[in-house]
């Protein structure tokens, strides 16, 4: 089983739009890049997904290939396939991590997240992907999620939301 992106990390973005990828995330990127030779792993940054989406979703090369295969298996020309191609293929960019563990946030990524100036980014793990947020937006989203009522019965464990797999 592949390693997962987990945790949340706040990282400074410098005036040249460079930001360090958390070390644990770099290990997952390395493992998920078939061409990784010990020097510079790659990450696919998806800045599509609609205007209301305030973050950029980041994939390993292997995870993106799996997603690409799923899209390729859809009927050509359908509205669903066109939407997925536009949002996950066209509105994405592959970026190399430099020898210091940093990436330069592309202009479209800075535009999507609102990180046009130096500031702070949040890297949020989400198993097979991770998200990059502007810190203020991430903090506001997490505060809003705390207020979100899952309508669980009193005393119910959050893990009760997981589907039963017959085990």
C-alpha positions as CSV (number, residue, x, y, z in Angstrom):
1,X,0.0,0.0,0.0
2,X,1.3,3.4,-1.0
3,X,2.2,6.0,1.6
4,X,-0.4,8.7,2.3
5,X,-0.2,12.4,2.4
6,X,-1.2,13.2,6.0
7,X,-1.1,16.2,8.3
8,X,-1.2,19.9,7.9
9,X,1.9,22.1,7.5
10,X,2.2,25.9,7.3
11,X,5.0,27.0,5.0
12,X,6.3,30.5,4.2
13,X,6.0,31.6,0.6
14,X,8.9,33.9,-0.4
15,X,8.9,36.9,-2.7
16,X,9.8,34.7,-5.6
17,X,6.8,32.4,-5.0
18,X,9.0,29.6,-3.7
19,X,7.7,27.3,-1.0
20,X,9.1,24.2,0.7
21,X,7.2,21.0,0.3
22,X,6.9,19.3,3.7
23,X,9.5,16.5,3.9
24,X,6.9,13.7,4.5
25,X,5.1,14.9,1.4
26,X,8.3,14.8,-0.6
27,X,8.8,11.2,0.3
28,X,5.3,10.3,-1.1
29,X,6.0,12.3,-4.2
30,X,9.3,10.5,-4.7
31,X,7.6,7.1,-4.3
32,X,4.8,8.1,-6.7
33,X,7.1,9.3,-9.5
34,X,8.2,6.4,-11.8
35,X,11.0,8.6,-13.3
36,X,12.4,9.7,-9.9
37,X,16.1,9.2,-9.9
38,X,17.0,10.5,-6.5
39,X,17.1,14.1,-7.4
40,X,13.9,16.0,-8.3
41,X,10.4,14.4,-7.8
42,X,7.5,15.9,-9.7
43,X,4.0,17.0,-8.6
44,X,1.0,17.6,-10.7
45,X,-0.9,20.7,-9.5
46,X,-4.5,21.0,-10.5
47,X,-6.0,24.5,-10.3
48,X,-9.3,23.7,-12.0
49,X,-12.4,22.7,-10.2
50,X,-14.5,25.8,-10.3
51,X,-14.3,29.3,-8.9
52,X,-15.5,28.4,-5.4
53,X,-12.6,26.0,-4.9
54,X,-10.0,28.0,-2.9
55,X,-7.2,25.4,-3.0
56,X,-5.0,23.6,-5.5
57,X,-5.1,19.8,-5.5
58,X,-1.7,18.1,-5.9
59,X,-1.1,14.6,-7.2
60,X,1.8,12.3,-7.5
61,X,2.6,11.3,-11.1
62,X,1.3,7.8,-10.5
63,X,-2.0,9.0,-9.0
64,X,-2.5,11.5,-11.9
65,X,-1.9,8.7,-14.4
66,X,-4.6,6.6,-12.7
67,X,-7.0,9.6,-12.9
68,X,-6.0,10.2,-16.6
69,X,-6.8,6.5,-17.4
70,X,-10.2,6.8,-15.8
71,X,-10.9,9.9,-17.9
72,X,-9.6,8.2,-21.1
73,X,-12.0,5.3,-20.5
74,X,-15.0,7.6,-20.7
75,X,-16.8,8.1,-24.0
76,X,-15.1,10.9,-26.0
77,X,-17.0,14.1,-26.4
78,X,-19.4,13.7,-23.5
79,X,-20.1,16.7,-21.3
80,X,-18.7,14.8,-18.3
81,X,-15.5,13.9,-20.0
82,X,-15.0,17.4,-21.4
83,X,-15.5,18.8,-17.9
84,X,-13.0,16.4,-16.4
85,X,-10.4,17.0,-19.1
86,X,-10.8,20.8,-18.8
87,X,-10.6,20.8,-15.0
88,X,-8.0,18.1,-14.3
89,X,-5.9,18.0,-17.5
90,X,-6.0,21.5,-19.1
91,X,-6.1,23.4,-15.8
92,X,-3.1,21.6,-14.3
93,X,0.7,21.9,-14.4
94,X,3.5,19.5,-13.6
95,X,6.2,21.1,-11.4
96,X,9.6,19.8,-10.3
97,X,10.7,19.9,-6.7
98,X,14.1,21.6,-6.6
99,X,17.2,20.2,-4.7
100,X,16.2,22.2,-1.6
101,X,12.8,20.6,-1.5
102,X,11.0,23.7,-2.8
103,X,8.7,24.4,-5.7
104,X,7.9,27.7,-7.4
105,X,4.2,28.2,-7.3
106,X,3.1,28.8,-10.9
107,X,1.2,32.0,-11.7
108,X,-2.1,30.2,-12.3
109,X,-1.7,28.4,-8.9
110,X,-1.0,31.8,-7.1
111,X,-4.1,33.2,-8.9
112,X,-6.3,30.3,-7.8
113,X,-5.3,30.4,-4.2
114,X,-4.9,34.2,-3.9
115,X,-1.3,33.9,-2.9
116,X,0.0,36.7,-5.2
117,X,2.3,38.1,-2.6
118,X,4.7,36.4,-0.2
119,X,2.8,35.0,2.7
120,X,2.0,31.6,4.2
121,X,0.6,28.5,2.6
122,X,-1.0,25.5,4.2
123,X,-0.3,22.0,2.9
124,X,-3.1,19.7,3.9
125,X,-2.8,16.0,3.4
126,X,-5.8,14.1,1.9
127,X,-4.5,10.5,1.5
128,X,-3.7,10.2,-2.2
129,X,-3.5,13.9,-2.8
130,X,-2.7,17.1,-0.9
131,X,-4.0,20.5,-1.1
132,X,-2.3,23.9,-1.0
133,X,-4.3,26.7,0.5
134,X,-3.6,30.3,1.4
135,X,-3.3,30.0,5.2
136,X,-6.1,32.5,6.0
137,X,-8.5,30.6,3.7
138,X,-7.6,27.2,5.1
139,X,-8.0,28.4,8.7
140,X,-11.4,29.9,7.9
141,X,-12.5,26.7,6.2
142,X,-11.4,24.5,9.1
143,X,-13.2,26.8,11.6
144,X,-16.3,26.6,9.4
145,X,-16.0,22.8,9.3
146,X,-15.9,22.6,13.1
147,X,-19.3,24.2,13.1
148,X,-20.6,21.7,10.5
149,X,-23.1,19.4,12.0
150,X,-22.8,15.8,10.7
151,X,-26.1,15.0,12.4
152,X,-24.6,12.0,14.1
153,X,-26.6,10.5,17.0
154,X,-25.5,11.6,20.4
155,X,-22.3,9.8,21.3
156,X,-21.7,8.3,17.9
157,X,-18.1,7.9,16.8
158,X,-17.1,9.7,13.6
159,X,-15.7,6.4,12.3
160,X,-19.3,5.2,12.1
161,X,-19.5,7.2,8.9
162,X,-17.2,4.7,7.2
163,X,-19.1,2.2,4.9
164,X,-19.2,-1.4,6.2
165,X,-17.1,-3.7,4.0
166,X,-18.3,-7.0,5.4
167,X,-15.4,-7.4,7.7
